[in-house]
C-alpha cells in the first residue's frame, strides 16, 4: 500500500514540476508544491480507509509573482478523521418465562430381575405337606428361573409451593386363577397415588391424602430400591402386606431430625424414605388395592428419632443411632376359601419397636412386634383372632472402596409365628430363617445382590401342614433410571 502511495506521489511531483523550469522556481513555490503534495497523500490515505479527507489548501500558481520579502507559507495539516460513535444499546431486562406444568415433574424408577435356585430341601412335597415357599418372593419354587420382582415407574413433582404429588405403578405383578389355574405375569398394579399438602413454609408439617405407605415398621417404610436385604421380614411385613392402603396421614419432622437425616443422606446411607419423625394416620384397613368391607378404620401411629453419637468420641465419631416404635389397631375381614370375604370383622392390635445403628463402617438393625390378628385355627377349622410375634436381627458392613467397587455384606435372622391376613383364610406362618448376602454397586445405576438362605418355613396355605426346610441361592440385578 505504502509503495503504491509513494509511486503516485512521485508521479504528482513530476506532473507539477516541468523538467526544463525546475531550477527557475523560488523556494516559496517549492514549499507550496510540497504542501499540495502532502495534502494529496493525506487524501489518498483517507480514501483508502473509506473516510472523507479535506481537500488541499489552494496555492497560487507558479507563474504568479511573489513578493521579494520572504514569508513563511502556511503548512497544510490534514484534519483528523471524524470517529463515528456506535449507538448505545439500552439493556432491557427480559421478563422471566412462566414455567410450564411439566417443568415441575420428575420421572425416575427401577427394575429388579431375580434368579432363584433351591439347592437342597423340600422343593416338592405331597398334598397337605408344606413346600419350601416364601410369601415375600414368588420366584422361590420348584420350576422357576428368571422373574421380575419389581418394575417401578415414579412420577412426582410440585403442583404449587405447598402442594406436591407422587404416583407409582408396578409393572411386575401377576394374576392367578387363569386358564387351568396358571398365573399370568407382567400386570400393572397401582402402588402409590397421593398428594402432600404442607402446612408451613419450611415443609416440616404435611398432610398426605391417597394411597401410600402405612407408617408401621421401619423396614416397611424403607423403599425396596434402597433396602439391603432382598425381601422384608415376614414378622414386620405381616402387619401391612404390600405396605400400603388408602387414607390420610399427618407427618411432622423437627429441624434437628432433618439435619441428621440430611447428613446421613449426603453420606450415602440407606434411609427409610421421605417420611416424618412422627406420623399419625387413618386408613381403610382392608389392604392394598382391596375394596373396603366395613365402616371401621385402621389407626396407626409411629415415631422415630436419630441420635448423633459424635459427642461420645472415639469409635462413636460420626455414628447415628435411630430408635422408635409404632402401634396399629384394625378390624379386618380376610378373604375366605368359599369365596368373598369373611362376614366377621376380626380384631387386630399390634405394637413394635425398631433400632438402627447406621454402618460406619459396621452397623446393626433390629425390629420386633407383638400383638394379635386373624389366623386360621386348624383345630377349629375357622379363622380366629390369635396372638402373634416376630421380627428380625441384622448386622451389616459398608466398604466404600474396593477393586470391585463399593459393597455391603450383611447377615440376618428372622422369626415369625402368626397369621398372614393377605392370603385366603389368613393361614398361619412359621418362619425361622438365616440369610447371608452382599450387595455390590459397581456404578450408581446398577446394584447386584447375591444371597444364601437356610429356610425353615410353613407354606402360606392352611391346607398344608408342617414346615419345609432347605437352602436357597438368590441373585438380583437392579438398575435405576
TORPAFI-669541 format. One record per residue (C-alpha): x negated, y, z; residue in one letter. Coordinates in steps of 0.25 Angstrom, whole numbers, plus 5000, padded with zeros to 4 digits. Layout:
REM TORPAFI-669541
XYZa/...
REM end
This chain:
REM TORPAFI-669541
500050005000x/498950105004x/498150064991x/499350104983x/499550234990x/498150274988x/498150244973x/499450324972x/498750444980x/497550444971x/498450444959x/499150564964x/497750634967x/497350614952x/498650664947x/498550794955x/497050824953x/496750834938x/495350784936x/494850904928x/495351004938x/495050934951x/493751014954x/494451154952x/495551134963x/495351204976x/495351144990x/496751194993x/497251124980x/496650994984x/497151004998x/498551024993x/498450904984x/497950814995x/499150855004x/500050814992x/499350684991x/499550655006x/501050695004x/501150594993x/500450485000x/501450505012x/502650505003x/502150374997x/501950305010x/503350355015x/503950305002x/503250165004x/503950155018x/505250195013x/505250335021x/505450465015x/504250555015x/504150705014x/503650765001x/502350824999x/502050965003x/502151054990x/500751114986x/500451214976x/500051164962x/498551164959x/498651284949x/499151384959x/498051474964x/497751464979x/497351584988x/495851594989x/495951595005x/495951445009x/497151405017x/497451265023x/498451195015x/499551125023x/499450985025x/500650895021x/500950795033x/501950695029x/503150695039x/503350575048x/504350485042x/505750485050x/505950365058x/507450315057x/507950275071x/508750145071x/510150155076x/510250115091x/511149995093x/512050005105x/512149875112x/513649835115x/513849725126x/514649615120x/515849565127x/515549425132x/516349325125x/517449255133x/517049115136x/517949005129x/518648905137x/517748795132x/516548865137x/516948835151x/517048685149x/515948585151x/515848435145x/515048325151x/515148175154x/514448045156x/514547895151x/514147775159x/513847645152x/513747515160x/513247375159x/513447275170x/513047135172x/513447035183x/512146955184x/512646865195x/513846835203x/515346825201x/515446875187x/516646775185x/517646715195x/518846625195x/520246695196x/520546745210x/519046765213x/518346895213x/517346925201x/516147025202x/516847155198x/516847305203x/517947405203x/516947515200x/516347455187x/517247375177x/515947335170x/515647235180x/516247105175x/516046965168x/515947015153x/515547155153x/514347225146x/514347375144x/515447465150x/515747615150x/515947655165x/516247795163x/516347895151x/516648035156x/516848165149x/516948285158x/517548425155x/517448535165x/517448685165x/517948815171x/519348865168x/519048985175x/518149035186x/518848955197x/519448845189x/518748725183x/519248595177x/518648455176x/519048345166x/518448205165x/518948085157x/518347945157x/518247865144x/517747735150x/519047675157x/519747545154x/521147505153x/521547365157x/522747275154x/522547285139x/522847165129x/522447045137x/522047115149x/520847175142x/520247305146x/520047425137x/518947515139x/518647665135x/519947725140x/519947875145x/520347905159x/520548035166x/519548055177x/519548205181x/520448315177x/520448425188x/520348575189x/519648655200x/520148785206x/519048855214x/519648945225x/518349025228x/517349105220x/516249005224x/516948885219x/516848815232x/518248785235x/519048715224x/520448645222x/520448535212x/521648485205x/521848365196x/521148225195x/519848225201x/518948145211x/519548125225x/518548175236x/518348045243x/516947975243x/515648045239x/515347935229x/516747945223x/516548095221x/515248075214x/515248075199x/514947935192x/514048005183x/513248055196x/513347935205x/512147845207x/512847705208x/513647655196x/514947645204x/515547705216x/515747615228x/516947535230x/517247575244x/517247725241x/517847725228x/519047635233x/519547765239x/519747825225x/519447735214x/519247825202x/518847935211x/520048025206x/521448065208x/522348185205x/522548285216x/522048415222x/520748435229x/520048555237x/518548555237x/517648645245x/516148655244x/515348755254x/514248825249x/513148755257x/513648625252x/513648675238x/512148725239x/511748585244x/512548515232x/511948615222x/510548575228x/510848425226x/511348445212x/510148525208x/509248415213x/510048315204x/510748235215x/511948155213x/513048235220x/514548195221x/515048305212x/515748435211x/516548425224x/516748495237x/516148475250x/517548465255x/518748405248x/520248385251x/521248335241x/522548265238x/522748165226x/523848075221x/523047955227x/523447845217x/522147855210x/521547905197x/522447905185x/523547835192x/524947885194x/525347935208x/526347845214x/526747915228x/526948045234x/525748035243x/524348095240x/522948055243x/522248155252x/520748155252x/519648245260x/518148245258x/516948315264x/515448305261x/514348395265x/512848385261x/511748415271x/510448465267x/509348405275x/508248495272x/508148545286x/507748415291x/506448425283x/505548305279x/506148195272x/507548275272x/507048385264x/507948405252x/508948295257x/510448315257x/511448225265x/512848235262x/513948185271x/515448175270x/516748095271x/518148085265x/519548045269x/520647995260x/522147965262x/523047905252x/524347825249x/524147735236x/524947635228x/524047535221x/524347465208x/524947325211x/524747195203x/526247185200x/526247325193x/526347465196x/525947525210x/526247475224x/527547525230x/526747545243x/525947665246x/524647615253x/523947705263x/522447735260x/521547805270x/520047815269x/518847895275x/517447895270x/516047955273x/514847975264x/513348015265x/512348045254x/510848075256x/510448125242x/509248055237x/508048145238x/507448045235x/508147945244x/509647955246x/510747885253x/512247875251x/513447805258x/514947815259x/515947735266x/517447735268x/518547675277x/520047665277x/521247585271x/521847575258x/522747485249x/522147345247x/522747215242x/522947115254x/522746975248x/523346905261x/524646985260x/524647005244x/524847145245x/524247285246x/523947345259x/523247465265x/522047395271x/520647445277x/519447475268x/518047525269x/516847535261x/515747615255x/514247615251x/512847645255x/511847695245x/510347735244x/509647795232x/508447865228x/508047975218x/506847965209x/506748095202x/505548065192x/505047925187x/504547875173x/506047835170x/506647965175x/507447995188x/508147875194x/508947845207x/508947705213x/510047665223x/510547555231x/512047545236x/512847455245x/514347465244x/515447395252x/517047395252x/518147325258x/519547375254x/520547395243x/520347455229x/521647535227x/521447565212x/521547415207x/522847335206x/523347295220x/522147365227x/521247245228x/520247225240x/518747255236x/517647195244x/516347255239x/514947235244x/513847275234x/512447315234x/511947395222x/510547445217x/510347535206x/509547645199x/509947765191x/508947815180x/509147955173x/508047965162x/508748085157x/509948165163x/510948115152x/510647965156x/510747885168x/510447735169x/510847655181x/510447515184x/511147445196x/511147305202x/512247265212x/512547145220x/514047145221x/515047075231x/516447115227x/517847075227x/518547095214x/519547205213x/520747115211x/521647065222x/521846935215x/520346895216x/519746855229x/518346855235x/517146935232x/516246915220x/514746935221x/513646955211x/512547045205x/512747155194x/511847235186x/512347365181x/511847475172x/512447605168x/511947715158x/512547855160x/512447965150x/512848105154x/513348215144x/
REM end
